[in-house]
Amino acid sequence: MSGRSLNWARLAFLHLVARPLAALFTGADVVGRERLPSAGPAIIAANHNSHVDTLLLLTIFPARLMGRLRPVAAADYFLRGPLIGWFSRNLIGIVPIARHGGGREDVLAPARAALAAGDIVIIFPEGTRGAATDELGPMKAGVARLAEAFPDAPVIPIWIEGAGRVLPKGTVLPAPMNCTVLVGEAIRWEGAPARFMEALRERLEDLRKSAPPQRWLSDRAADPRPTSAAAAASGPPAPPSPGS
């Protein structure tokens, strides 16, 4: 298939297959959608508890931006075979990263190339899927290196609540449960990696604390009223403290 044909195939997959699946299994509510970037280059930094995270992040953007979304993913997992490799590259649109690069290998070069091309790079700073407890694990500094390389690109923190219960690590069959995607205010690079990482963690933790309780989709259908926590989450998250 030509590059143009593959792009249309990807857009069709995301719009006609991935988006309905995300709605079916998560019924996801998006809080702060207006904070999503309207163009690239930009960086999405989200927590990671499930493969459902990527599905949700690929489907909350308008169709005109879907072709620009590039999730960073482990090459050893998503390119482990010809079929899954083709699917991951051409339909999901991954930026493959070597998790165990050694020596002087620049493992973030593909992500920087995507940003240079004007794409919206999706990165999970925890580096791997965590437990289904919706707790934020230790974060790697790769996102800070990308922000340093593209200081004008906004870094958008996103907290995904509930995806780890829909499809926990190690399981195959999803369990339908309402998820919430909370989009925070953009963080800008200000020259200090440690300060940037601390500000990102604080912003993600603020979003986590504002997330509403999760419910089975059957319960949500019976009581569609938004929770007070969701309403509170629609306001801007607390900014990092001056001492961070």
C-alpha positions in Angstrom: 0.0 0.0 0.0 1.2 3.5 -0.7 1.8 6.1 2.0 -1.4 7.9 1.1 -3.4 4.7 1.2 -2.0 3.7 4.6 -2.9 7.1 6.0 -6.5 6.7 4.9 -6.5 3.2 6.2 -5.3 4.4 9.6 -7.9 7.2 9.8 -10.6 4.7 8.8 -9.4 2.3 11.5 -9.3 5.0 14.2 -12.6 6.6 13.3 -14.7 3.6 12.4 -13.2 0.8 14.6 -11.1 2.2 17.5 -13.5 5.0 18.5 -16.6 2.8 18.7 -14.7 0.2 20.6 -13.5 2.8 23.1 -17.1 4.0 23.5 -18.4 0.5 23.9 -15.9 -0.7 26.6 -15.2 2.6 28.5 -18.0 5.1 27.8 -15.2 7.5 28.5 -16.0 11.0 29.8 -13.4 13.7 28.8 -12.9 16.5 31.2 -11.0 19.5 29.9 -11.1 18.5 26.2 -10.6 22.2 25.3 -7.0 21.8 26.6 -6.0 19.3 24.0 -3.5 20.7 21.5 -5.1 21.8 18.2 -1.8 21.2 16.3 1.6 19.8 16.6 4.3 19.6 17.6 3.0 18.8 21.1 3.6 16.2 23.8 0.9 14.2 25.6 2.1 12.9 28.9 -0.3 10.4 30.5 -0.3 7.7 33.2 -0.3 4.1 32.0 -2.2 1.2 33.5 -3.6 -0.6 30.4 -3.4 -0.9 26.6 -6.8 0.8 26.7 -4.9 4.0 27.6 -3.5 4.3 24.0 -6.9 3.4 22.5 -8.6 6.2 24.5 -5.9 8.8 23.7 -6.1 8.0 20.0 -9.9 8.5 19.9 -10.5 11.7 22.0 -9.0 14.0 19.3 -11.0 15.3 16.4 -10.7 13.4 13.1 -8.6 16.1 11.5 -5.8 15.4 14.1 -5.9 11.6 14.2 -3.3 11.3 11.5 -0.9 13.4 13.6 -1.1 11.2 16.8 2.0 9.1 17.4 2.1 7.0 20.6 5.6 6.1 21.8 5.7 2.3 22.3 8.2 -0.4 23.1 9.8 -1.8 19.9 10.5 -5.2 21.5 6.8 -5.6 22.3 4.9 -4.0 19.4 7.3 -5.0 16.6 7.8 -8.6 17.9 6.2 -10.1 14.8 5.4 -9.1 11.2 1.6 -8.9 11.7 1.6 -7.0 14.9 4.5 -4.9 13.7 2.5 -3.8 10.6 -0.6 -3.2 12.6 1.3 -1.1 15.2 3.2 1.0 12.7 0.5 1.6 10.1 -2.8 1.6 12.0 -1.8 2.6 15.5 1.0 4.8 14.2 3.5 4.0 17.0 6.9 5.6 17.4 9.0 2.5 18.3 11.5 3.0 21.1 14.1 0.6 22.2 13.5 0.1 26.0 16.9 -1.5 26.5 19.1 0.6 24.4 22.7 0.6 25.5 25.9 2.6 25.0 25.4 5.8 23.0 22.2 4.7 21.2 19.8 7.6 21.1 16.5 5.8 21.9 14.4 9.0 21.7 15.5 9.9 18.2 12.3 8.5 16.6 10.2 10.6 19.0 12.2 13.8 18.3 11.8 13.1 14.5 8.0 12.8 15.0 7.9 16.2 16.8 10.1 17.8 14.2 7.5 16.6 11.6 4.8 18.4 13.5 3.2 15.4 15.1 1.5 15.1 18.5 3.6 12.5 20.4 1.9 10.5 23.2 4.3 9.3 25.9 3.8 7.4 29.1 6.5 8.7 31.5 6.1 5.6 33.7 7.6 3.6 30.8 5.4 0.6 31.3 1.9 -0.4 32.4 1.4 -0.3 36.2 -1.1 -2.0 38.4 -4.9 -1.5 38.1 -4.9 0.7 41.2 -4.8 4.0 39.4 -1.6 5.0 41.3 1.2 7.0 39.6 4.4 5.0 39.5 8.0 6.3 39.2 8.5 8.4 36.0 11.4 8.3 33.6 13.0 11.5 32.4 12.6 10.9 28.7 9.6 13.3 28.5 11.8 16.0 30.0 14.5 15.4 27.3 11.8 15.7 24.6 10.5 18.9 26.2 14.1 20.3 26.3 14.6 19.5 22.6 11.3 21.2 21.7 10.8 24.0 24.3 8.0 25.6 22.4 6.0 22.4 22.2 3.3 22.3 25.0 3.4 19.2 27.3 -0.2 18.3 28.1 -0.6 16.1 31.3 -3.5 13.7 31.1 -4.8 11.4 33.8 -6.8 8.3 32.7 -8.9 6.9 35.4 -10.3 3.3 35.2 -8.5 1.9 32.2 -6.6 -0.5 34.4 -9.8 -2.0 35.5 -11.2 -2.4 31.9 -8.2 -4.3 30.7 -5.6 -5.0 33.5 -2.1 -5.9 32.6 -1.9 -9.6 31.8 -5.6 -10.0 30.8 -7.1 -10.5 27.3 -10.8 -9.8 27.7 -12.0 -6.3 28.6 -14.6 -5.6 31.3 -16.8 -2.7 30.4 -16.4 0.1 32.9 -16.8 3.9 32.7 -13.4 5.6 32.4 -12.6 9.3 32.7 -9.9 11.2 30.8 -8.8 14.4 32.6 -6.8 16.9 30.6 -4.7 19.3 32.5 -3.1 22.7 31.7 0.0 22.6 29.5 3.4 22.6 31.1 6.3 24.4 29.4 10.0 23.7 29.5 11.8 26.2 31.7 15.3 24.8 31.7 15.5 22.5 34.6 14.8 18.7 34.2 14.2 18.0 37.9 11.8 20.9 38.2 10.0 19.9 35.0 9.5 16.3 36.2 8.3 17.5 39.6 5.8 19.9 38.1 4.5 17.1 35.8 4.1 14.7 38.7 2.3 17.3 40.7 0.0 18.1 37.8 -0.8 14.4 37.2 -1.5 13.8 40.9 -3.8 16.8 41.0 -5.8 15.4 38.1 -5.9 11.9 39.8 -7.3 13.4 43.0 -10.0 15.2 41.0 -11.2 12.0 39.1 -14.7 10.8 39.9 -15.5 7.3 41.2 -15.6 4.7 38.5 -18.8 2.7 37.7 -19.7 -0.3 35.6 -21.3 0.9 32.4 -24.6 -0.8 33.3 -24.7 1.4 36.5 -23.8 4.5 34.4 -26.7 3.8 32.0 -29.1 3.5 34.9 -27.9 6.8 36.5 -26.3 9.0 33.8 -26.0 12.1 36.0 -22.4 13.4 36.3 -20.8 13.1 39.7 -19.9 16.1 41.8 -16.2 15.0 41.5 -16.5 15.1 37.7 -17.9 18.6 37.9 -15.1 19.7 40.2 -12.6 18.2 37.8 -13.8 20.5 35.0 -12.0 23.4 36.7 -8.3 23.9 36.1 -6.0 21.7 38.2 -3.9 23.3 40.9 -0.6 24.7 39.5 2.8 23.4 40.8 3.9 25.1 44.0 6.5 27.8 43.6 9.0 25.7 45.4 8.7 22.7 43.1 
